[in-house]
C-alpha cells in the first residue's frame, strides 16, 4: 500500500491523518505498516483526501487520477 508515501509526500504527520479518520494514531500506524487491514470506508476517505483512486493506494495501478464518479451517487 502507498499510504505512507502519500502522507510523507505531503509532509503530513500520522496524527493529522488519524484525526481526519477519527482513529487513534497507533491504529493508523498499523494501517500504514500493514499490520491491520484498513476498513474499506476509511480507504475510500483517504482516496478522496489525497485525490487518487483506491486502486492507486493499494498499488494495483500507477495511475493516480481517481475514477469519474458514478452518476447515481
Secondary structure, 3 states (H helix, E strand, C coil): CCHHHHHHHCCCCHHHHHHHHCCCHHHHHHHHCCCCCCCHHHHHHHHHHHCCCHHHHHCCCCCCCCCCCCCCC
